[in-house]
Structures are given as C-alpha cells and as structure tokens.
Amino acid sequence: MPIPCDVAVLGGGTGGYIAAIRAAQLGKKVVIIEKDKLGGTCLHRGCIPSKALLKSAEIYAEIQDSESYGIETTGATLVFPKVQARKEAIVEQLHKGVQYLMKKNKIEVVHAKGRVIGPSIFSPQSGAVALEFEDGEMDTVVPTNLIIATGSRPRILPGLEPDGRYIMSSDEALRMDELPASIIIVGGGVIGLEWASMLNDFGVSVTVVESADHVLPAEDEDVAKEMQRLLGKRGVRFLTGAKLLVDSYRAEEQSVYVDVQLAGDKLETLTAEKMLVSIGRQANVENIGLENTDIKVERGFIAVNQHLQTGEGHIYAIGDCIGGLQLAHAASHEGILAVNHLAGESVHLVEAHRIPRCVYTRPEAASIGFTEKEARARGHEIKMGKFPFQAIGKSVIHGSRDGFVKVIADAKTNDILGVHMIGTHVTELIAEASLAQMLDATPWEVGQTIHPHPSLSEIMGEAMLAVDGKAIGM
C-alpha cells in the first residue's frame, strides 16, 4: 500500500535524520527510508566510533606520561578488545538516542532499500521512492518533497582494494580485533592523520605516505607543518611528495610490501603488517534511481543550487552525496536549510568557508575561513596575529604547550578572514571563531571579550589582539 507523506528522506544518516526532525517540527508528515541503521556513517562507521577510539588512545598516552604530573603508575595495560567494547557501547547508546528522537517527533522509519522513480500511477511527478524490503516485499513512498541524503563511502584505490586482512579502509579498521605491530597509511588528510595519531598512541609503528608536499593539504600551511612536526616528534614517519607504486604491492608472510617513489626518483620499499588506504570519500549516488529523474551528477556528486535543490525543484540533496565539505555538521545544517526552504521558512545561507573544520588528532587542529594562501589568492591585503599555547597558563597546566592560534584579517575592512588552530581542545575553541564570523565581529571586538582565567579560551582573545600587535601575554 503506497505511503503518502509531505517529506521523504532517503538516507537516515546525520543530515537525513536532522532534516526529518526539522520537517516534523514544522508539522510535516515525514518518512525516513534507511536500509541499515539510523545514524549512518557518522554514528556507525565514522565520527563517533573513531573519536571513541581516539579518546582511549589519548588516555593511554597520558598514563604513559603520568609521572610528569607527579603520578607514578606501573602495570598499565592496553586491552584492545575492551577499547572496542567501549566504542560499541557508545555507538549503541547514541543509536538508541536517535531512535528515541524519531519516536518523539512521530517520524515513520522504513528499513528498506530505496530507489527514486519517475512519474507513475502513484504520482504525476518523479520523486516517489520504490521500497525493497529484506524479505523481498515491495512498496512505495509518495512524498510531496524528497530529500536525498545517501552519504558516502571510503574511496577505493584501484589495485589496493580492502581485503579484510592486509588492506583496510576506515570501515575495516574500525572493526579490528587486535592491533597490528606496524601499519602503512596511504593518505595524509584528516582521516589518515587521525588514524596515525591514534595508532601511534596505541604503540603501533606508523608510516604515512602523502602525495602532496605536506599533510593536511586543505588546511593552512603553518598548521599542517606544525602537525607533521609534532606527530613526527612522537615517532610517526612521514613520506610526503611521494608516489605510491601500486603495481608493486604484494602480501606475503603476514606482511604487506609496496614501493614508494620519493624526491629525486629515489625508490624505497615499505613493509608493515597492515595497510590503511585513506584517500577521501566517494558519494553514494549509484543504484538509487537518479536516472529516472532530471537530477544531474557532476564529478561524482549530485548537483544542487544554493537552496540544495536538484534539477527537479521538489527534490533536494544534502550531505556527503553533494560533495563540498563532507562533514556531519555541514550535512546537518544543509538538512535544516533544505527543509526550511521547501516549507517556505526563512533561510540563512552559509558559505562553505564559514563552516568549521576539525582534526581530532593529538594535538587537535581546527579552522574556519580562508587559509593565508587562499586569502592572498583572493586579492585580500591581509594582517595576521599568532599566539602560542605555551603562553597560556591553562595549557601549561594541561601539560600541553605545543601549538598556536593564527588569525587572518583584512587589513582594509578589518573582517576576520580565517582562524586556524593547533593545540589542546581546539575543536571546542573553534566555535567562538565561528560565532565571530557569523556576527561579523572584528578581531578587536573578540579581543575585548572577557575570557575567564585560567582557561584555554584566553588564547582566542590574545590571538585576535595580536592581529594589531596588541597581545598582552607576549
């Protein structure tokens, strides 16, 4: 029996279920179609489980360094199955929370494969969704508006496909039963570095291979170089500007081998117990019926306008499947924006560079706005301020003196163009910079804000004052 509704959401990940909740708040009848578990990649195969593992790694590293805090410990043992059990418990708790939100907001959840269909006996316009249940039964959801939120999956490097034994993507890595003694990580982006930091803290020998000149190629160069230096100081080996010779890959005697071409055409054979391929994510746009519509796919992503509408105005797309910043909080914002637009509510458009970006390594990195290189390329005459964490009392108390906050401003308008951080808990501190940009605050205004002492947040005020050479603490 066809299921009519005001809004159907194809995909129950973070962007999808947030969009569904917003639509329900506006009085819409909402149906979510999800073939797996609600929460999608972020909850089950991404943000949450990886951050749970990173926290365990951080605690283990702190225990190893506890003597510097005046606490002597002996016999501290890493029991990786218990680390994994904690991760699974966190995921399950949050999964139950999402299920509760669906019930609270009276959102109908349909667990089935969904495929968009064209005009039919069910609807004169495309956008109905054919359902295929596990038992082979079929049905159809017929919405007034459809939101596609099918997410993404790890991008595969041909010749190095995950095999569940030697080669892993982040999906397989999250399911490891035991830690390898050594690993080669292909890709020095956000995901690759988070795994490098985590596994290094767990005692794994880590080598990162990155084709760009430095890690985190999308971030400000000062932050990227400092991150590489600090992780290198901990023992992570980096091969940058390196070309992985995929055809040389082989696995034998419980190890993997692969050749890397370095600067000056120097060749080196790398060996490790495992390999993690982390070269980005690919949109899930296949086998969902897009060919039955006027929706366009460009460079592997669903094309949308500023209001997230596809080639068919009543069909929207959000999150990783449209490209851009493939971040859970970006998908959530897009979901709300799409629903507000289809419901005729006021819409607050946010440019991509105003969305915070975070790296949950040890130390963390976070940023918003343009990098120094981007700001100059856009023709801005810039002024900058930089302030180190070693001059912040709370950072010294935490036992972490590394890192800094860098602020980039327009020399003529005094607009904040970018804020870039590396150091302890900067993924929390970046929210103040995000608010400052939204309110169009100047560095002086943020610098005049009273920050509590001692607190890590003091560095925000100092870095903003440093833009005009007025920092107090150095």
N, C-alpha and C positions, 0 to 999 in steps of 0.2 A: 504494500500500500504506500504510495508516494507520501513523503513527509514535507509538508509546506512549512516555510519559515520566512522571517524577514531577512535574517542574515545567516549564511552558512560559512563556516570557516574550515578550509581544507588544510588540516595540519594542526596538531594540538601542542606545538612547542611553545616557548615563552611568548613570542609575538602573537601566536594564534590564540592562546587562552586569555591573554591580556585583552586582545581585541574583542573576544567573546564577552568578557566581563564588562567592558565598557559599553558594548551594544546592549547588554542586559540592563545596565544601569539606565539606559535611555528608553527602556520599555520595549525593546525589540525581542521577538521570539528568536532564539539563537540555537543553532545546531553546530556542534564541532564534529568533524569527521577525522578520526585518527586510527591508523592501522596498528599502532603499537601502544606504548604507554603515554599518558598525558605528561607533558613536561619536555618532551623532545630531546634534542641533542644536549642542550644546556644542562638539564637536570640529570639525564641518564648517561651521557657519553661525552660531556664537555665540562662546562664551567664548574658545576658543583662537585662532581667526583674528583676532578683534578685538583681543585682547591682544598678538598679534604685531605688528599694525599700530600699536598704541599704543606699543609699545617702540621701533619705528623712529621714530615721531614724537617721542618723548622724547629719543632720541639726536640727532636733527636739531636739536631746540630747544637741547640742551646745547652742540652745536657752535656754534650761533649766539652762545652766551653764553660761549664758551671763553676769551675774553680776560679775563674776571673771575677765571679760575683761573690766569692767567699764561701762557696758551697762545694764541698768535696763529695763526689759520688763514685761508687765502684759497682761494677757488675751491671751497668745499664745495658740492656739487650734489645735489639730491634727484632720484633716478632712480626714479620710482614703479613702473615695471614690475619693477625689481629688488626693491623693497619687497614687491610682491605675490608675486614668486617665492620670497622668503624665507618669507613666510607659508605658501605652498602646501607648501614643503619641510617646515616644522614640522608641519603638519597630516598630511602623508603619513607622516612618521616616527612620530607618535603613533598614527596609524591602524594601522600595522604592529604597533605595540606591543599594541594591543587585540586584533588578530587572533592574535598570539602567545599572549596570555592565554587566549583561547578554546581554542586547541590544547593548551596546557599543562594546562588544567583539564578537558579532554575534553568540552567543551560543543559540541553539534551546532548549527551555524548554518545556518538555512534562509533563503535570499534569495527572498522571495515576499511578495505581499500577503496579509495575514491577516484573517480575519473570524470573530468568535465565533459559534458556532452553538448552538442549543438541544439538548435531548435528541434522540438519533438512534440509528441502528443501531450507531453507533460507541461511544456512551456513554449510560447512562440519565440522566445529568445534563448540564446545559448547561456550557459551558466548553471543549469541543473547538474547534479552530481550523481552519477551511477555508482551504486554501492555493491561491493562484492565481499560477502562475509566468509569467515574461515570454513563454515560448513557448506559453502557453495551457494547459499541463498543469495538472491539479488533484491535490490530495492533502489529507490531514487529519492534524493533530497531536492526539493524545488524551492530555491530561495529568490527573494526579490534582489538581493545583493549577495555576491560571493567574494570572500577574501581568501586568496591563495597564500598559504604560509607553510610551504612544504620543506623549507630549510635547506640544509646542505650536508655533504659528507666529505670525508678526507679525500683530497685529490691524490690520484694514483700516479706514480712514476712508472711508465712502461718499462718492463724488464725488472722492476723491483716491486711487484705486486705482493701485498701481505699474504703470507702463507700460514700464519698462526704459530709458526715455530721459530723461524730465523728472522723474518721481516715483519714488522708491525707498523700499523698506522696508530694514531692515538686511541682508536677504538680498541684494538687488541692490547695495547699497552695498559689500558685501564683494567684489563681482566687478568693481568699476570698473576700466577700463583706464587712465584718466587722471583727474587731479583737476580738479574744476571751480574756477573763479575765485571763485565765491560759492555759498552754499547757505542755504536756509531749513530749519531743523529744527523740526518740529512735535512738541512734547512735551519737557518738561524733566525727565523722570525719569532713571533710571540710564543706560539705553541712549542716550537723546538727549544727555546730558551727556558720556558717553564719546566719542561721535562729535564733539561740539562741541569738546572738548579736543584730540582727535587732529587734526581737520581744521584747527583754528586753528594748531596746531604745524606743520602742513604748509604753512601760508601761505594757507589758504582764508579768505575773509571769511564769517563765520558769524553768523546771526541765529537765536535760539531763541525760539519762541512757546510760552508755557505759560499754561494757563487758570487755574491756581492762583495764589495771591498770591506764591509763591516757588517756586524749583526744588526738586527732591528733596522733594516734599510728604510722603513717608512717613518722612523722616528728622528728626532733632532740628533744631529751627528755627535754633539757633545755628550748627550745621554747614552747613545749607542756605544761610543768608545769607552765611556766610564763603565758601562755594564760589562763589556767584554773584558776590561781590565780587572774588574772585581771578581768576576767568575773565573777568569784565568788565574788570579791570585789564589783561588780556592782549589785549583787543580784541573779545571775544565780546559781541555785543549781545543783551540780554535784553528781551523784552516779556512781562511777567507780568501776571496778571489780564486776559489778552487773549482775545478771542473771534475765532477764525478764521472768516471768512465763506466757506465752502466754495463756495457758488454763484458767487462772484466769480472763481474760479480760471480762468486761461486760460494757454495756452502759445503763444508766437509768437516768431519771430526768435531762436531759440536761448535763450530765457529763459522763466521762469515768472513769473506775476503773481498775487497774491492780496491781498484786502483784510483788514485786521485791525481789530476794534473795540476801542479802548483805553478807559481810565478816562475818565469824562465824556462817553461816546459819541463820542469822537474817532475818526475813521477814518484809516487810513494804508494806502497801497498798497505792498506789499513786492514786490521783484523780485530774482531770482537766477538762476543758470544751472540749478540743481537744487533739488529739494525732497526732504527725508528725513522720512517720517512714522514717528514712534516713539511710539506711544500704548499700549504694552503688548502682551501676547501672548494668543492665543486657544488653548484646548485642542483637541487633535485627538481629537474624540470622534465624528465623523461617519463613516459607512460602515465601521465596524468591528464591526457586528453586535450592538450593545448592546440593540437592540430585541428580540433573541431571548432575552434574559435578564431577571432581575428587578433588574438594575442600574439605579439612578436617576441622572439627570443633573440637577443643580441649579445654576442660574445659569451654565450652560455648562460645568460641571465634574462629573466623576464623584464621587458622594457616597460617602464611606468613613467607617468608625468609627476609633477611636483606634489600632486594630491594622492599619489600612489595608485592612480587609475591605469589600467592596462589599455590595450587598443579597443576594448569594449568598456564603456564608461561605468557600467554597473558591476564590473568585475575589478577588484583591487588585488594587489600583490604586495607583500611586506616581507621583511626579514632577509635572511641569507639568500633566498631564491632570486632576489633582485640585485644582488651584488652590493657595491658600496662598502660601508663598514659592517662586516659580518660579526656583530656584537649583540648579545642578548638584550642589553638596554636600548640599543638602537632599534631592534625589532619591536620591542615593547612600545616605544614611542611611536613608531610607524603604525602599529596596530591601532593605537588610540587616535592618531591623526586620521587614518583611513575611515574609522567608524564615525568620528566627528564630521568628516566631510560628507559621507553618504547620508548622514542624519540631518544635514543642514545646520550643524552646530558651528560655532566659531573655530577656526583652525589656526594654530600657532605653528608656522613653518620654521624648521630649524635646519640651518645649513650643516652639511656633513662635518665641516671642520670645527663646529661648536659642540660636537659630541665627544665626551671624554674617552680616552683610550688608556687601558691599564695592562700592565705586565706583572704577574704575581710571582715573580722570582724572589730570591733573597740576595740583594735588596730589591724592593719593588721599583717599578717605573710607572709613571703616569703622565699624560699630556692632554692638552686641548689647544685647538687653534693651529696656526701655521708654524712650521719649523722655521729656523733662521733662514735656511736656504730658500724655502717657499716664499717667505715674506719678501726677501730681496728680489726674487724672480718676478713677483707681482708688482714690483716698482715702488715698494714702500721704502721711505727713508726711515731707518729704524734706530731705536735706542734700546739698550738692554741692561738688565740688572741680574746679578747672580749672587746667591748667598749659600754658604756651605753649612751642612748639618753639624759639623764639628764645632760651630759657634753657637749651637742651640743646646741649652742645658739639659732639656728632657731627652734629647738624642744621646748625649753622653751618658745619662742615667740608664738609658736603654741598652747601652753597650754597643751602639752603632754610630760611628762618627762619619761614615762614608756617605758620599752623595751631596746633592745640592738642588736648589730650585733656580731655574732660569726663566726670566720674564722678558718677553719681546714686546715692545710697544711702538706705535707710530710716532715718530719724532714731531710731526706737524699737528696731528689731531689728538695725540695722547691716548688713542684707543689701544686696548690690550689686544695684541695680535696672536700671542701664543704664550702658554705657560708649560714648561717642561721640567719634570722632577725625576730624581732617582734618589732613593733612600728609604728609611724605615717608615712603613704605613702611608706612603704617598698615595696609594689607591684610595685612601679616605680623604686626604688633604685636597685632592684634585676637585672635589665637589665645590669648595669655596671659589676656585678659579672659574668653574662652570657657571656658578651664580653670578660672579662678577661680570662675565661676558654677557650673560643674558640681560643683566641690568645696565649694561653699557657703562660699567664703572671704569674709572681711570686708575692707574697704579697708585696715584696719590691718595685716592679715596679708600682703596683697600689698605694702604699703608697706615691711614689714620684710624682704621678699625682697631678697637682694643682687643688684643688677643691675650688669653689667660697665660700666666706664668707660674710654674714652668709647663710648657706644652709644646708639642711638635708644631702646632699651628702658628707659633710665633714666626716660623721661617717664611710664611706667606707674607706677613706684614713687612719683614725685613727685605725680602727679595723685591717686593713692589717698591719700597723706598729706595732700594739700590738702583733702580732704573734712572733716578735723577741724582744719584750719588749721595743719598741721604740716609743710608742704612746706619743704624745705631750700633749694632753689635760687632762691627769690624771696621 
